[in-house]
Amino acid sequence: QVQLVESGGGSVQPGGSLRLSCVASENIFRLNAMGWYRQAPGKQREFVAGMSSIGSINYADSVKGRSTISRDNAKNTVYLQMNSLKPEDTAVYLCYCSGVWGQGTQVTVSS
C-alpha cells in the first residue's frame, strides 16, 4: 500500500513561514489528485490546498494568498509553503492521496 509521510512542521512566531513536505512511497501524485488538510484540537478536519494530477491548484480561503502548493515528480513529493502564519493556523497538517492519509505534522504558531 502507498504510504505518505509529512514533515516540515514546527513552532513559529506569528508572521513566520514553514514549508511542509509530503513524500509518497510510490509515484502517485502524477496520476491522482492530492490534498493538504489540517485538524486543530476540538475541530473538524478541513481542506487547506489541493493539486490535481495535471497540476490544477486550489486553496481554502483561509490560506489563499499566504500559501503555495507545488510538486516535484522526481521526488514523489508535494510541498506546501506557508507564509505569514497566524495562530489560527495551528493544527496537525496531513496529506491525502488515493485513499491514503499520512500521519501528519504539527504546526504551532504562537508568540
N, CA, C and O atoms as CSV, one atom per row, in Angstrom:
chain,resi,resn,atom,element,x,y,z
A,1,GLN,N,N,0.840,-1.193,0.000
A,1,GLN,CA,C,0.000,0.000,0.000
A,1,GLN,C,C,0.872,1.238,0.000
A,1,GLN,O,O,1.936,1.272,0.617
A,2,VAL,N,N,0.404,2.250,-0.700
A,2,VAL,CA,C,1.138,3.510,-0.739
A,2,VAL,C,C,1.207,4.120,0.656
A,2,VAL,O,O,0.254,4.038,1.431
A,3,GLN,N,N,2.326,4.720,0.957
A,3,GLN,CA,C,2.479,5.443,2.213
A,3,GLN,C,C,2.800,6.897,1.932
A,3,GLN,O,O,3.515,7.218,0.983
A,4,LEU,N,N,2.264,7.770,2.768
A,4,LEU,CA,C,2.533,9.202,2.682
A,4,LEU,C,C,3.170,9.646,3.991
A,4,LEU,O,O,2.687,9.306,5.071
A,5,VAL,N,N,4.238,10.395,3.892
A,5,VAL,CA,C,4.944,10.856,5.086
A,5,VAL,C,C,5.118,12.366,5.002
A,5,VAL,O,O,5.749,12.887,4.083
A,6,GLU,N,N,4.543,13.056,5.982
A,6,GLU,CA,C,4.671,14.505,6.049
A,6,GLU,C,C,5.849,14.894,6.945
A,6,GLU,O,O,6.236,14.157,7.851
A,7,SER,N,N,6.389,16.042,6.670
A,7,SER,CA,C,7.438,16.608,7.518
A,7,SER,C,C,7.462,18.115,7.313
A,7,SER,O,O,6.782,18.649,6.437
A,8,GLY,N,N,8.254,18.788,8.133
A,8,GLY,CA,C,8.432,20.219,7.961
A,8,GLY,C,C,7.679,21.081,8.959
A,8,GLY,O,O,7.843,22.300,8.978
A,9,GLY,N,N,6.864,20.459,9.779
A,9,GLY,CA,C,6.151,21.231,10.775
A,9,GLY,C,C,7.093,21.735,11.853
A,9,GLY,O,O,8.276,21.395,11.883
A,10,GLY,N,N,6.543,22.549,12.730
A,10,GLY,CA,C,7.347,23.085,13.819
A,10,GLY,C,C,6.623,24.200,14.534
A,10,GLY,O,O,5.435,24.438,14.315
A,11,SER,N,N,7.361,24.880,15.395
A,11,SER,CA,C,6.820,26.010,16.147
A,11,SER,C,C,7.415,27.294,15.607
A,11,SER,O,O,8.635,27.433,15.516
A,12,VAL,N,N,6.555,28.230,15.250
A,12,VAL,CA,C,6.998,29.510,14.712
A,12,VAL,C,C,6.191,30.630,15.346
A,12,VAL,O,O,5.113,30.408,15.899
A,13,GLN,N,N,6.729,31.823,15.255
A,13,GLN,CA,C,6.010,33.000,15.723
A,13,GLN,C,C,5.045,33.483,14.639
A,13,GLN,O,O,5.233,33.187,13.459
A,14,PRO,N,N,4.036,34.210,15.036
A,14,PRO,CA,C,3.138,34.793,14.030
A,14,PRO,C,C,3.937,35.593,12.994
A,14,PRO,O,O,4.858,36.337,13.331
A,15,GLY,N,N,3.561,35.419,11.753
A,15,GLY,CA,C,4.281,36.067,10.659
A,15,GLY,C,C,5.374,35.199,10.065
A,15,GLY,O,O,5.942,35.545,9.029
A,16,GLY,N,N,5.674,34.083,10.699
A,16,GLY,CA,C,6.721,33.206,10.219
A,16,GLY,C,C,6.263,32.335,9.060
A,16,GLY,O,O,5.125,32.413,8.598
A,17,SER,N,N,7.201,31.496,8.605
A,17,SER,CA,C,6.944,30.633,7.455
A,17,SER,C,C,7.384,29.205,7.744
A,17,SER,O,O,8.275,28.960,8.556
A,18,LEU,N,N,6.746,28.289,7.070
A,18,LEU,CA,C,7.146,26.888,7.112
A,18,LEU,C,C,6.893,26.277,5.744
A,18,LEU,O,O,5.987,26.691,5.021
A,19,ARG,N,N,7.702,25.291,5.402
A,19,ARG,CA,C,7.452,24.515,4.194
A,19,ARG,C,C,7.227,23.069,4.599
A,19,ARG,O,O,8.120,22.396,5.114
A,20,LEU,N,N,6.026,22.618,4.353
A,20,LEU,CA,C,5.667,21.235,4.644
A,20,LEU,C,C,5.926,20.371,3.418
A,20,LEU,O,O,5.783,20.818,2.280
A,21,SER,N,N,6.306,19.133,3.673
A,21,SER,CA,C,6.553,18.177,2.592
A,21,SER,C,C,5.696,16.937,2.799
A,21,SER,O,O,5.454,16.510,3.927
A,22,CYS,N,N,5.248,16.375,1.701
A,22,CYS,CA,C,4.533,15.099,1.721
A,22,CYS,C,C,5.214,14.195,0.697
A,22,CYS,O,O,5.151,14.440,-0.508
A,23,VAL,N,N,5.859,13.154,1.194
A,23,VAL,CA,C,6.579,12.232,0.324
A,23,VAL,C,C,5.779,10.941,0.196
A,23,VAL,O,O,5.355,10.353,1.191
A,24,ALA,N,N,5.584,10.517,-1.037
A,24,ALA,CA,C,4.867,9.269,-1.306
A,24,ALA,C,C,5.849,8.146,-1.587
A,24,ALA,O,O,6.917,8.361,-2.160
A,25,SER,N,N,5.468,6.939,-1.172
A,25,SER,CA,C,6.344,5.787,-1.393
A,25,SER,C,C,6.304,5.315,-2.837
A,25,SER,O,O,7.155,4.538,-3.270
A,26,GLU,N,N,5.312,5.788,-3.578
A,26,GLU,CA,C,5.217,5.461,-4.996
A,26,GLU,C,C,4.883,6.742,-5.756
A,26,GLU,O,O,4.484,7.750,-5.174
A,27,ASN,N,N,5.059,6.669,-7.061
A,27,ASN,CA,C,4.817,7.840,-7.906
A,27,ASN,C,C,3.330,7.962,-8.203
A,27,ASN,O,O,2.858,7.575,-9.272
A,28,ILE,N,N,2.595,8.514,-7.224
A,28,ILE,CA,C,1.147,8.573,-7.379
A,28,ILE,C,C,0.631,9.975,-7.666
A,28,ILE,O,O,-0.482,10.128,-8.169
A,29,PHE,N,N,1.410,10.989,-7.359
A,29,PHE,CA,C,0.901,12.355,-7.491
A,29,PHE,C,C,0.673,12.745,-8.943
A,29,PHE,O,O,-0.161,13.604,-9.230
A,30,ARG,N,N,1.404,12.125,-9.862
A,30,ARG,CA,C,1.183,12.454,-11.266
A,30,ARG,C,C,-0.086,11.803,-11.806
A,30,ARG,O,O,-0.578,12.182,-12.869
A,31,LEU,N,N,-0.613,10.832,-11.080
A,31,LEU,CA,C,-1.784,10.108,-11.556
A,31,LEU,C,C,-3.048,10.419,-10.770
A,31,LEU,O,O,-4.152,10.113,-11.220
A,32,ASN,N,N,-2.891,11.031,-9.590
A,32,ASN,CA,C,-4.037,11.265,-8.705
A,32,ASN,C,C,-3.987,12.662,-8.112
A,32,ASN,O,O,-2.921,13.239,-7.897
A,33,ALA,N,N,-5.176,13.180,-7.856
A,33,ALA,CA,C,-5.232,14.435,-7.121
A,33,ALA,C,C,-4.788,14.203,-5.678
A,33,ALA,O,O,-4.943,13.107,-5.140
A,34,MET,N,N,-4.245,15.230,-5.071
A,34,MET,CA,C,-3.855,15.135,-3.667
A,34,MET,C,C,-4.299,16.393,-2.935
A,34,MET,O,O,-4.572,17.426,-3.546
A,35,GLY,N,N,-4.366,16.284,-1.633
A,35,GLY,CA,C,-4.776,17.441,-0.853
A,35,GLY,C,C,-4.031,17.545,0.453
A,35,GLY,O,O,-3.618,16.544,1.038
A,36,TRP,N,N,-3.868,18.772,0.898
A,36,TRP,CA,C,-3.394,19.061,2.241
A,36,TRP,C,C,-4.614,19.430,3.090
A,36,TRP,O,O,-5.464,20.218,2.677
A,37,TYR,N,N,-4.676,18.844,4.276
A,37,TYR,CA,C,-5.748,19.118,5.214
A,37,TYR,C,C,-5.112,19.466,6.550
A,37,TYR,O,O,-3.921,19.241,6.767
A,38,ARG,N,N,-5.927,20.017,7.438
A,38,ARG,CA,C,-5.437,20.285,8.776
A,38,ARG,C,C,-6.541,20.026,9.783
A,38,ARG,O,O,-7.730,20.125,9.482
A,39,GLN,N,N,-6.108,19.694,10.984
A,39,GLN,CA,C,-7.053,19.447,12.056
A,39,GLN,C,C,-6.507,20.040,13.340
A,39,GLN,O,O,-5.448,19.651,13.832
A,40,ALA,N,N,-7.256,20.985,13.862
A,40,ALA,CA,C,-6.906,21.611,15.132
A,40,ALA,C,C,-7.639,20.877,16.251
A,40,ALA,O,O,-8.667,20.247,16.006
A,41,PRO,N,N,-7.122,20.952,17.474
A,41,PRO,CA,C,-7.781,20.271,18.599
A,41,PRO,C,C,-9.232,20.696,18.738
A,41,PRO,O,O,-9.541,21.888,18.770
A,42,GLY,N,N,-10.112,19.722,18.820
A,42,GLY,CA,C,-11.525,20.001,19.020
A,42,GLY,C,C,-12.261,20.481,17.788
A,42,GLY,O,O,-13.431,20.855,17.866
A,43,LYS,N,N,-11.576,20.474,16.640
A,43,LYS,CA,C,-12.203,20.947,15.410
A,43,LYS,C,C,-12.198,19.847,14.355
A,43,LYS,O,O,-11.430,18.888,14.426
A,44,GLN,N,N,-13.070,20.015,13.387
A,44,GLN,CA,C,-13.111,19.053,12.290
A,44,GLN,C,C,-11.927,19.255,11.354
A,44,GLN,O,O,-11.374,20.349,11.245
A,45,ARG,N,N,-11.562,18.190,10.694
A,45,ARG,CA,C,-10.512,18.269,9.688
A,45,ARG,C,C,-11.012,19.147,8.543
A,45,ARG,O,O,-12.160,19.032,8.114
A,46,GLU,N,N,-10.136,20.023,8.055
A,46,GLU,CA,C,-10.558,20.923,6.986
A,46,GLU,C,C,-9.541,20.936,5.853
A,46,GLU,O,O,-8.346,20.723,6.060
A,47,PHE,N,N,-10.039,21.187,4.668
A,47,PHE,CA,C,-9.212,21.266,3.472
A,47,PHE,C,C,-8.373,22.538,3.516
A,47,PHE,O,O,-8.848,23.599,3.920
A,48,VAL,N,N,-7.117,22.412,3.094
A,48,VAL,CA,C,-6.222,23.565,3.039
A,48,VAL,C,C,-5.858,23.908,1.597
A,48,VAL,O,O,-6.013,25.049,1.161
A,49,ALA,N,N,-5.381,22.922,0.874
A,49,ALA,CA,C,-4.948,23.155,-0.505
A,49,ALA,C,C,-4.913,21.822,-1.232
A,49,ALA,O,O,-4.755,20.769,-0.616
A,50,GLY,N,N,-5.061,21.879,-2.554
A,50,GLY,CA,C,-5.037,20.645,-3.323
A,50,GLY,C,C,-4.467,20.855,-4.705
A,50,GLY,O,O,-4.469,21.963,-5.241
A,51,MET,N,N,-3.981,19.770,-5.268
A,51,MET,CA,C,-3.434,19.794,-6.615
A,51,MET,C,C,-3.917,18.556,-7.366
A,51,MET,O,O,-3.829,17.437,-6.861
A,52,SER,N,N,-4.427,18.771,-8.573
A,52,SER,CA,C,-4.868,17.643,-9.390
A,52,SER,C,C,-3.663,16.977,-10.044
A,52,SER,O,O,-2.539,17.472,-9.955
A,53,SER,N,N,-3.911,15.860,-10.694
A,53,SER,CA,C,-2.826,15.141,-11.354
A,53,SER,C,C,-2.192,15.972,-12.466
A,53,SER,O,O,-1.013,15.805,-12.778
A,54,ILE,N,N,-2.976,16.863,-13.060
A,54,ILE,CA,C,-2.434,17.683,-14.147
A,54,ILE,C,C,-1.955,19.038,-13.650
A,54,ILE,O,O,-1.561,19.893,-14.443
A,55,GLY,N,N,-1.990,19.231,-12.342
A,55,GLY,CA,C,-1.401,20.442,-11.778
A,55,GLY,C,C,-2.358,21.566,-11.473
A,55,GLY,O,O,-1.922,22.652,-11.090
A,56,SER,N,N,-3.645,21.347,-11.629
A,56,SER,CA,C,-4.605,22.379,-11.223
A,56,SER,C,C,-4.577,22.511,-9.708
A,56,SER,O,O,-4.466,21.519,-8.988
A,57,ILE,N,N,-4.679,23.737,-9.236
A,57,ILE,CA,C,-4.483,24.026,-7.811
A,57,ILE,C,C,-5.675,24.794,-7.261
A,57,ILE,O,O,-6.259,25.628,-7.953
A,58,ASN,N,N,-6.027,24.515,-6.036
A,58,ASN,CA,C,-6.985,25.352,-5.343
A,58,ASN,C,C,-6.616,25.425,-3.867
A,58,ASN,O,O,-5.965,24.535,-3.319
A,59,TYR,N,N,-7.051,26.504,-3.248
A,59,TYR,CA,C,-6.739,26.792,-1.848
A,59,TYR,C,C,-8.008,27.119,-1.082
A,59,TYR,O,O,-8.976,27.636,-1.639
A,60,ALA,N,N,-7.983,26.810,0.193
A,60,ALA,CA,C,-9.038,27.292,1.065
A,60,ALA,C,C,-8.891,28.800,1.211
A,60,ALA,O,O,-7.786,29.339,1.153
A,61,ASP,N,N,-10.009,29.464,1.401
A,61,ASP,CA,C,-9.964,30.925,1.539
A,61,ASP,C,C,-9.083,31.346,2.715
A,61,ASP,O,O,-8.468,32.412,2.692
A,62,SER,N,N,-9.031,30.503,3.731
A,62,SER,CA,C,-8.286,30.853,4.943
A,62,SER,C,C,-6.777,30.942,4.709
A,62,SER,O,O,-6.073,31.593,5.480
A,63,VAL,N,N,-6.274,30.297,3.658
A,63,VAL,CA,C,-4.832,30.319,3.402
A,63,VAL,C,C,-4.483,30.935,2.061
A,63,VAL,O,O,-3.304,31.098,1.746
A,64,LYS,N,N,-5.478,31.278,1.273
A,64,LYS,CA,C,-5.237,31.824,-0.057
A,64,LYS,C,C,-4.426,33.109,0.046
A,64,LYS,O,O,-4.718,33.984,0.861
A,65,GLY,N,N,-3.410,33.204,-0.792
A,65,GLY,CA,C,-2.551,34.372,-0.764
A,65,GLY,C,C,-1.383,34.243,0.193
A,65,GLY,O,O,-0.444,35.038,0.137
A,66,ARG,N,N,-1.429,33.261,1.064
A,66,ARG,CA,C,-0.349,33.047,2.033
A,66,ARG,C,C,0.339,31.698,1.824
A,66,ARG,O,O,1.381,31.428,2.423
A,67,SER,N,N,-0.240,30.865,0.985
A,67,SER,CA,C,0.281,29.503,0.831
A,67,SER,C,C,0.475,29.166,-0.634
A,67,SER,O,O,-0.238,29.667,-1.504
A,68,THR,N,N,1.453,28.306,-0.892
A,68,THR,CA,C,1.727,27.850,-2.243
A,68,THR,C,C,1.964,26.351,-2.221
A,68,THR,O,O,2.799,25.849,-1.469
A,69,ILE,N,N,1.218,25.646,-3.055
A,69,ILE,CA,C,1.416,24.200,-3.180
A,69,ILE,C,C,2.205,23.939,-4.453
A,69,ILE,O,O,1.973,24.570,-5.485
A,70,SER,N,N,3.135,23.007,-4.367
A,70,SER,CA,C,3.955,22.679,-5.527
A,70,SER,C,C,4.309,21.199,-5.481
A,70,SER,O,O,4.117,20.527,-4.468
A,71,ARG,N,N,4.830,20.708,-6.599
A,71,ARG,CA,C,5.084,19.264,-6.701
A,71,ARG,C,C,6.416,19.018,-7.389
A,71,ARG,O,O,6.776,19.706,-8.345
A,72,ASP,N,N,7.140,18.029,-6.889
A,72,ASP,CA,C,8.376,17.575,-7.518
A,72,ASP,C,C,8.166,16.110,-7.891
A,72,ASP,O,O,8.269,15.225,-7.042
A,73,ASN,N,N,7.874,15.865,-9.155
A,73,ASN,CA,C,7.562,14.497,-9.583
A,73,ASN,C,C,8.750,13.557,-9.407
A,73,ASN,O,O,8.572,12.382,-9.087
A,74,ALA,N,N,9.936,14.062,-9.610
A,74,ALA,CA,C,11.122,13.215,-9.498
A,74,ALA,C,C,11.334,12.705,-8.073
A,74,ALA,O,O,11.940,11.656,-7.857
A,75,LYS,N,N,10.824,13.467,-7.109
A,75,LYS,CA,C,10.986,13.098,-5.702
A,75,LYS,C,C,9.696,12.558,-5.085
A,75,LYS,O,O,9.649,12.292,-3.884
A,76,ASN,N,N,8.663,12.397,-5.885
A,76,ASN,CA,C,7.360,11.922,-5.363
A,76,ASN,C,C,6.926,12.767,-4.177
A,76,ASN,O,O,6.441,12.238,-3.177
A,77,THR,N,N,7.096,14.065,-4.283
A,77,THR,CA,C,6.887,14.960,-3.148
A,77,THR,C,C,5.999,16.125,-3.546
A,77,THR,O,O,6.128,16.688,-4.633
A,78,VAL,N,N,5.094,16.472,-2.637
A,78,VAL,CA,C,4.295,17.685,-2.767
A,78,VAL,C,C,4.626,18.569,-1.576
A,78,VAL,O,O,4.737,18.097,-0.445
A,79,TYR,N,N,4.781,19.852,-1.846
A,79,TYR,CA,C,5.135,20.814,-0.816
A,79,TYR,C,C,3.978,21.770,-0.552
A,79,TYR,O,O,3.145,22.030,-1.420
A,80,LEU,N,N,3.955,22.275,0.657
A,80,LEU,CA,C,3.038,23.355,0.996
A,80,LEU,C,C,3.847,24.430,1.702
A,80,LEU,O,O,4.231,24.279,2.862
A,81,GLN,N,N,4.098,25.507,0.992
A,81,GLN,CA,C,4.797,26.650,1.563
A,81,GLN,C,C,3.774,27.542,2.228
A,81,GLN,O,O,2.824,27.992,1.587
A,82,MET,N,N,3.960,27.799,3.502
A,82,MET,CA,C,3.023,28.619,4.242
A,82,MET,C,C,3.751,29.841,4.790
A,82,MET,O,O,4.745,29.708,5.504
A,83,ASN,N,N,3.260,31.020,4.459
A,83,ASN,CA,C,3.847,32.281,4.887
A,83,ASN,C,C,2.854,33.068,5.737
A,83,ASN,O,O,1.665,32.752,5.788
A,84,SER,N,N,3.363,34.083,6.391
A,84,SER,CA,C,2.508,34.958,7.220
A,84,SER,C,C,1.604,34.135,8.125
A,84,SER,O,O,0.396,34.361,8.209
A,85,LEU,N,N,2.220,33.182,8.794
A,85,LEU,CA,C,1.442,32.263,9.622
A,85,LEU,C,C,0.766,32.990,10.783
A,85,LEU,O,O,1.299,33.943,11.353
A,86,LYS,N,N,-0.420,32.504,11.105
A,86,LYS,CA,C,-1.235,33.089,12.171
A,86,LYS,C,C,-1.482,32.036,13.248
A,86,LYS,O,O,-1.384,30.841,12.970
A,87,PRO,N,N,-1.794,32.450,14.448
A,87,PRO,CA,C,-2.102,31.455,15.495
A,87,PRO,C,C,-3.209,30.495,15.090
A,87,PRO,O,O,-3.200,29.329,15.485
A,88,GLU,N,N,-4.150,30.975,14.312
A,88,GLU,CA,C,-5.251,30.097,13.885
A,88,GLU,C,C,-4.824,29.061,12.851
A,88,GLU,O,O,-5.622,28.202,12.477
A,89,ASP,N,N,-3.599,29.127,12.391
A,89,ASP,CA,C,-3.061,28.090,11.509
A,89,ASP,C,C,-2.547,26.885,12.305
A,89,ASP,O,O,-2.188,25.860,11.725
A,90,THR,N,N,-2.513,27.012,13.606
A,90,THR,CA,C,-2.039,25.914,14.450
A,90,THR,C,C,-2.922,24.684,14.273
A,90,THR,O,O,-4.137,24.745,14.462
A,91,ALA,N,N,-2.295,23.566,13.908
A,91,ALA,CA,C,-3.034,22.332,13.646
A,91,ALA,C,C,-2.043,21.245,13.265
A,91,ALA,O,O,-0.858,21.498,13.047
A,92,VAL,N,N,-2.561,20.037,13.193
A,92,VAL,CA,C,-1.820,18.953,12.549
A,92,VAL,C,C,-2.166,19.005,11.064
A,92,VAL,O,O,-3.338,19.030,10.688
A,93,TYR,N,N,-1.139,19.023,10.236
A,93,TYR,CA,C,-1.331,19.083,8.789
A,93,TYR,C,C,-1.093,17.699,8.193
A,93,TYR,O,O,-0.077,17.056,8.454
A,94,LEU,N,N,-2.046,17.264,7.398
A,94,LEU,CA,C,-1.997,15.922,6.821
A,94,LEU,C,C,-2.136,16.007,5.307
A,94,LEU,O,O,-2.812,16.889,4.779
A,95,CYS,N,N,-1.489,15.082,4.624
A,95,CYS,CA,C,-1.713,14.989,3.192
A,95,CYS,C,C,-2.517,13.732,2.889
A,95,CYS,O,O,-2.493,12.746,3.626
A,96,TYR,N,N,-3.227,13.815,1.776
A,96,TYR,CA,C,-4.134,12.738,1.388
A,96,TYR,C,C,-4.017,12.520,-0.107
A,96,TYR,O,O,-3.968,13.469,-0.890
A,97,CYS,N,N,-3.973,11.246,-0.491
A,97,CYS,CA,C,-3.957,10.915,-1.910
A,97,CYS,C,C,-4.380,9.471,-2.095
A,97,CYS,O,O,-3.919,8.581,-1.380
A,98,SER,N,N,-5.237,9.250,-3.033
A,98,SER,CA,C,-5.620,7.912,-3.457
A,98,SER,C,C,-6.058,7.029,-2.287
A,98,SER,O,O,-5.676,5.862,-2.191
A,99,GLY,N,N,-6.867,7.614,-1.403
A,99,GLY,CA,C,-7.413,6.842,-0.292
A,99,GLY,C,C,-6.492,6.669,0.895
A,99,GLY,O,O,-6.810,5.943,1.836
A,100,VAL,N,N,-5.357,7.332,0.851
A,100,VAL,CA,C,-4.360,7.171,1.912
A,100,VAL,C,C,-4.098,8.505,2.597
A,100,VAL,O,O,-3.978,9.546,1.952
A,101,TRP,N,N,-4.012,8.443,3.930
A,101,TRP,CA,C,-3.642,9.617,4.723
A,101,TRP,C,C,-2.239,9.436,5.282
A,101,TRP,O,O,-1.833,8.324,5.622
A,102,GLY,N,N,-1.511,10.528,5.372
A,102,GLY,CA,C,-0.259,10.499,6.107
A,102,GLY,C,C,-0.536,10.604,7.595
A,102,GLY,O,O,-1.684,10.706,8.026
A,103,GLN,N,N,0.543,10.577,8.374
A,103,GLN,CA,C,0.385,10.612,9.827
A,103,GLN,C,C,0.272,12.032,10.363
A,103,GLN,O,O,-0.158,12.245,11.496
A,104,GLY,N,N,0.657,12.991,9.548
A,104,GLY,CA,C,0.528,14.394,9.936
A,104,GLY,C,C,1.803,14.985,10.489
A,104,GLY,O,O,2.688,14.274,10.965
A,105,THR,N,N,1.879,16.299,10.418
A,105,THR,CA,C,2.990,17.055,11.004
A,105,THR,C,C,2.397,18.260,11.730
A,105,THR,O,O,1.521,18.949,11.207
A,106,GLN,N,N,2.888,18.496,12.932
A,106,GLN,CA,C,2.317,19.542,13.791
A,106,GLN,C,C,2.868,20.919,13.414
A,106,GLN,O,O,4.077,21.104,13.272
A,107,VAL,N,N,1.973,21.857,13.259
A,107,VAL,CA,C,2.340,23.264,13.063
A,107,VAL,C,C,1.769,24.053,14.232
A,107,VAL,O,O,0.566,24.017,14.490
A,108,THR,N,N,2.639,24.762,14.934
A,108,THR,CA,C,2.212,25.582,16.056
A,108,THR,C,C,2.684,27.011,15.833
A,108,THR,O,O,3.875,27.263,15.653
A,109,VAL,N,N,1.746,27.934,15.847
A,109,VAL,CA,C,2.057,29.343,15.642
A,109,VAL,C,C,1.700,30.091,16.922
A,109,VAL,O,O,0.530,30.204,17.287
A,110,SER,N,N,2.712,30.589,17.584
A,110,SER,CA,C,2.490,31.222,18.884
A,110,SER,C,C,3.615,32.194,19.179
A,110,SER,O,O,4.764,31.976,18.792
A,111,SER,N,N,3.267,33.269,19.870
A,111,SER,CA,C,4.285,34.211,20.296
A,111,SER,C,C,4.757,33.883,21.706
A,111,SER,O,O,5.623,34.575,22.243
